[in-house]
Amino acid sequence: MSSPNTLTELLYAAPSEGIAVILPEAGIRVTYGALREQVVSLADALRAAGIGRGDRVATVLPNGLPAVVSFLAASIAGTAAPLNPGYRQDEFSFYLEDTSAKALLCPHGGAAEARRAAEGRVPVYSLQMDEGGFVRITDGPGRPGAGRTAAAPSPEDIALVLHTSGSTGRPKRVPIRHSNLAASARHIVETYALSPADAALCAMPLFHVHGLVASTISTLLSGGTLVVPAKFNPLSFWRTVRDCGVTWYSAVPTIHQLLLSRAGDERPAGAERLRFIRSCSAALPPDMMSRMEQVFGAPVLEAYGMTEASHQMCSNPLPPGARKPGSVGPGTGVKVGVMDSGGALFPTGQRGEVVIQGPNVVEGYENNPDANAASYTQGWFRTGDQGYLDADGYLILTGRIKELINRGGEKIGPREIDEVLLTHPAVAEAVAFGVPHPTWGEEVAAAVVLREPQNEAAILAHCKERLADFKCPKKLYVVKEIPRTATGKIQRGAVAAALTGK
């Protein structure tokens, strides 16, 4: 078969008898043949339920085989729209409406807040996995019947729609084509020389591009095995690595730090099988990288990815290639440049905005001409990150132009938090911002001007009812006024510095 250009083609690239997925807690091993069978079965069921090309199928599922099967099936029958199970009802309502979801897939008996958000608006179907590791729909409106087959998608069809946080408005929809995902997966397979002999442990959630592309799709393309624990657990992590023959994993620095803190100075049993460890989605401190290599005994490769690039853009190479602490490496199948505000490319060594081009880069945000005008210049996508290229073509990131908060790899748009704070009757003005945190990298804080006396706990409780936990401010500053520039513009970084001294 020629190089796959859709997820359907990718799913058929490996021999049927190979092990595609291991569920360590359940002791279930699913072959590629069995995975294909249930993906096709669920895709056909979605088609029978009225899902057609481009229709959005929202999923609210924890990590596991149902999340993998539903993502692939939804991308074949229509378009997959995975959502964070930690969202609150108001958030689910926004995302279901914003994606125009035509169906919602939930665990059997679970996802109560998502179900409430969908009630009367979006048909809800329950998924369940039987003891043999087969995922199917167990209930829903009018139970999908048989007799309809989901047609194979084309490379230009939208496989996946995700949201990316914006610093100046509501989250933006990112439509990712089958061809984008296939290109990104090829780049990752080539970068790390992935093969059927590899087993990847999926430590990242399967509603993010990191877990979906770096761990899942790339592994399936390589014919390797995907090990999917129900959730990341530092207590059982290395036992799973050992028992499942894991050869690599990809995660954010927060997870690496949790593993390091438990390991002490002893190399964990099972780590000797690791070919490499990948770090992405947040900056990896050079001293952490050094410590990981010392304790875990495997090369640590920092990479650079984002949703708009279907994940990977750059990565440090495997040995004997040079891996440079503090750098995210050279472009991987992607052209990388550094641009000034006027659209001119800078020479090597000069700092500016990082821009990219490549077959994995999406063509634009969905129904958002303002964001597209700001983000695309002369065929280049503006990442919003600041950095420079060294003499070897390695990219060094130096900061963010966008004011996103990066909490352990979760990119949070502060404007969304502002808007929730402003719905509290006692809050007259609000501004959210990131503050340094030793474990998460950044934590969410906010400053508010009050109309009337109110205690901090009541305002934070108001946020917890409306925002996922990771978005809620952990510290609230009550101030008489919010610092502004001479033109009246709030600069979040300046607010943070004024209030925290950092």
Secondary structure, DSSP 4 states (H G I P E B T S, - for coil): -PPP-SHHHHHTSS-TTSEEEEETTTTEEEEHHHHHHHHHHHHHHHHHTT--TT-EEEE---SSHHHHHHHHHHHHHSEEEE--TT--HHHHHHHHHHHTEEEEEEETT--HHHHHHHTTTS-EEEEEE-TTS-EEEEE-TT---SS--PPPPPTTSEEEEEEE--SSSSPEEEEEEHHHHHHHHHHHHHHHT--TT-EEEE-S-TTSHIIIIIIIIHHHHHT-EEE--SS--TTTHHHHHHHTT--EEEE-HHHHHHHHHHHTTSPPTTGGG-SEEEE-SS---HHHHHHHHHHH-S-EEEEEEEGGGTEEEEEPPPTTS---TT--BSBSSSEEEEE-TTSPBPPTT--EEEEEESTTS-S--TT-HHHHHHHEETTEEEEEEEEEE-TTS-EEEEEESS--EEETTEEE-HHHHHHHHHTSTTEEEEEEEEEEETTTEEEEEEEEEESS---HHHHHHHHHHHS-GGGS-SEEEE-SS----TTS---HHHHHHHHH--
